[in-house]
Amino acid sequence: MEITVLGSGCKKCKKLLENVKEAVSELDLDTEVIYLTDIYEIAKRGVMSTPALMVDDKIVASGHVLEVEEIKHLLR
């Protein structure tokens, strides 16, 4: 599983990254969480609003910060 948080480095983006890392830890997943901040690369993936969460090359959330429980539900 590949998990990527896409964002500009703003407070909301960093909070999503923190929540994703916590969810991965709680689920005891052996995967790396990637933090992508390059605006060109984010746009290439079709994301128009950050923060965004991508799992295995599929955008699963965009434009808001997911709570840890919401992320765990998406990763199961």
Contacts in CASP RR format, 6 or more apart in sequence:
PFRMAT RR
TARGET T0000
AUTHOR 0000-0000-0000
METHOD contacts of the structure
MODEL  1
MEITVLGSGCKKCKKLLENVKEAVSELDLDTEVIYLTDIYEIAKRGVMST
PALMVDDKIVASGHVLEVEEIKHLLR
1 29 0 8 1.000
1 31 0 8 1.000
1 55 0 8 1.000
1 56 0 8 1.000
1 75 0 8 1.000
2 31 0 8 1.000
2 32 0 8 1.000
2 34 0 8 1.000
2 54 0 8 1.000
2 55 0 8 1.000
2 56 0 8 1.000
2 57 0 8 1.000
3 20 0 8 1.000
3 24 0 8 1.000
3 31 0 8 1.000
3 32 0 8 1.000
3 33 0 8 1.000
3 34 0 8 1.000
3 53 0 8 1.000
3 54 0 8 1.000
3 55 0 8 1.000
3 75 0 8 1.000
4 33 0 8 1.000
4 34 0 8 1.000
4 35 0 8 1.000
4 36 0 8 1.000
4 53 0 8 1.000
4 54 0 8 1.000
4 55 0 8 1.000
5 13 0 8 1.000
5 16 0 8 1.000
5 17 0 8 1.000
5 20 0 8 1.000
5 33 0 8 1.000
5 34 0 8 1.000
5 35 0 8 1.000
5 36 0 8 1.000
5 51 0 8 1.000
5 52 0 8 1.000
5 53 0 8 1.000
5 54 0 8 1.000
6 13 0 8 1.000
6 36 0 8 1.000
6 37 0 8 1.000
6 42 0 8 1.000
6 45 0 8 1.000
6 47 0 8 1.000
6 50 0 8 1.000
6 51 0 8 1.000
6 52 0 8 1.000
6 53 0 8 1.000
6 54 0 8 1.000
7 13 0 8 1.000
7 16 0 8 1.000
7 35 0 8 1.000
7 36 0 8 1.000
7 37 0 8 1.000
7 42 0 8 1.000
7 50 0 8 1.000
7 51 0 8 1.000
7 52 0 8 1.000
8 37 0 8 1.000
8 39 0 8 1.000
8 50 0 8 1.000
9 37 0 8 1.000
10 50 0 8 1.000
10 51 0 8 1.000
12 50 0 8 1.000
12 51 0 8 1.000
12 64 0 8 1.000
12 65 0 8 1.000
13 37 0 8 1.000
13 50 0 8 1.000
13 51 0 8 1.000
15 51 0 8 1.000
15 65 0 8 1.000
16 51 0 8 1.000
16 53 0 8 1.000
16 65 0 8 1.000
16 66 0 8 1.000
17 33 0 8 1.000
17 35 0 8 1.000
17 51 0 8 1.000
19 65 0 8 1.000
19 66 0 8 1.000
19 67 0 8 1.000
19 68 0 8 1.000
19 71 0 8 1.000
20 33 0 8 1.000
20 53 0 8 1.000
20 66 0 8 1.000
20 71 0 8 1.000
21 33 0 8 1.000
22 68 0 8 1.000
23 68 0 8 1.000
23 69 0 8 1.000
23 71 0 8 1.000
23 72 0 8 1.000
23 75 0 8 1.000
24 31 0 8 1.000
24 33 0 8 1.000
24 75 0 8 1.000
26 68 0 8 1.000
26 72 0 8 1.000
27 72 0 8 1.000
27 75 0 8 1.000
27 76 0 8 1.000
29 75 0 8 1.000
36 42 0 8 1.000
42 50 0 8 1.000
42 52 0 8 1.000
45 54 0 8 1.000
45 59 0 8 1.000
46 59 0 8 1.000
47 59 0 8 1.000
47 62 0 8 1.000
48 62 0 8 1.000
49 62 0 8 1.000
49 63 0 8 1.000
50 62 0 8 1.000
50 63 0 8 1.000
51 62 0 8 1.000
51 63 0 8 1.000
51 64 0 8 1.000
51 65 0 8 1.000
52 59 0 8 1.000
52 61 0 8 1.000
52 62 0 8 1.000
52 63 0 8 1.000
53 59 0 8 1.000
53 60 0 8 1.000
53 61 0 8 1.000
53 62 0 8 1.000
53 66 0 8 1.000
53 71 0 8 1.000
53 74 0 8 1.000
54 60 0 8 1.000
55 74 0 8 1.000
55 75 0 8 1.000
60 74 0 8 1.000
61 70 0 8 1.000
61 74 0 8 1.000
66 74 0 8 1.000
END
